[in-house]
Amino acid sequence: MGGDQSTTTTTQPAAAVPAPARSRRAVLATSLCAALACAFVLSAGLLLAAAAGGHRPLQPRAAWDRLSRAQQHKAAPAPEPATRASSSSPAAGGDGGGWSQEDEDEGAAPAPAPAAAEEEPGEEVEDGECDVYDGEWVVDEAAGYPLYDAAECPFLSGQVACRRNGRPDSGYERWRWRPRGCGARTRLGGAEALELCRDKRLVFVGDSLNRNMWESLACILYAAVPDRSRTRIIDDDASQYRIFRAMDYNCSVEFFWSPFLVKLETEPDQTRALKLDQLPTMLRRTMGANVIVFNTGHWWTHTGKLKAWDHLERDGKMVEMAGEAAFNRALRTWARWIDQNIDPSRTRVFFRSVSPEHKSADWCYNQTQPISNGTIAPWFPKDLVTIVERNIKSMRTPVTYLNITQLSEVRIDAHPSVYTITREGKPLNTTQRQQPLTYADCSHWCLPGLPDTWNVLLLDSLIRPTSNVDLQG
């Protein structure tokens, strides 16, 4: 279900552009000196900025490309585990930064920029428009996948750490999404992902599937950091606010728990009110982020004991409303808040489409291969998808739609199934694994795994101009 359970590689620099035949050596020497001088000046400027206590300015990708041609990424010393900050830390209650100033080391130089990843033979980069959501899953034989080992990610939650919970197969970790006609756009390594996140604050807001995506990106970045002692993790007990920070890259990746996007509040009489015209106060803390990724959907379909609210409210009054109408009202409230509070010149807004479940006809239990043929049974109400897309289209603020639903539907093999944990935080025992109807998790995704691809597509979008929302149904 969609609910929650609490529980460098060294790469070669890009080849230099050939100089004209005449004075070839002189031009190359001059270019190299200029590049090294540029790197020295940039480093000196960044050191002065750090000493002054200010934040480093954003570095466009063009600057990274120039530096990566002049400087080869060096191997890092033996890494150390990430440092955890308790939820009682002042950082957890900040207004968006999410870390304490004492974490900063005065005069610390920024981490070096890595060279771009090599392209797979026959997969040339194409600059033209292409649909990154139309493609196929291929096994990556170039040792590029998985992008990290679960053992390298000490903060990976037990709910999705499938190998740690006893899953015997690992093939689900090695599939890479290859869009048709898009060249090598999805061949993004951890070092490149880390560089794309330099000087950026990325925020995920939504349910446990967005937390699944947050964990994926945090693990990708953590595994690529040269000095892991220079990372911080803040994790509150209820997993309602989590942050990963790579200090040498001035990068933070945050998660805020908000499964409905609108406010769910417990009233004095202990009833739970879903307030369709109010957003959670914490949403103000996301303002100023460079990237915000929203999602909602699963919790709106829960019924019976899984239903999270007792009644709906609007204008401070209890209202009766059909589920679809309530969902539409909530999305209108969210869209209006975005249009009124988000500066699109500073913040890229994304909305991730619904993450598919594999239950009933398409059951994830005992599945080890993606669906290769046959019809995939629809499960999520089409009307709710239409409501999301219609509200996004009506917004003044550009929103990029991460339409991961269809490419994820065939990954029936990528769920935890019975290799997850109980509500008490313990891996299922042998008896419980023999009761998949009760215990199999066919909603969340194993890590490493499918959400890594979602993040690759997210990062690919960051290096391209903001486009109109891409709605493909």
Protein Blocks (a to p, Z undefined) as FASTA:
>chain_A
ZZdcdfbdcddddddddddfbhklmmmmmmmmmmmmmmmmmmmmmmmmmmnopacddddf
klmmmmmmmpccdddddddddddddfkbmklmmghnopafklpcghiacdddddddddde
hiacdfbdcdfkbccddddfkopacfbdfklmmkbcfklmmmlnopabfklmmpccddeh
kljmlmccfklmmmmmgoiacddeddfklmmmmmmmmmmmmmmpmblmlcccdddfklpa
ccdddfklopacdddddfkopacdddfkopacddfkbccfklmmmgopabdcddehjlmm
pghjllmbfbdceehiacdddfklmmmmmmmmmmmmmmmmpcfklpccdddddddddehj
lccehpabdcfbdjdddfbdfklmmmmmmmmmmpmbdcddddfklmmmmmmmlpgklmcc
dfkopacdfklmmmmmlmocckbccdedjklmmmmmmmmmmmpccdddddeZZ
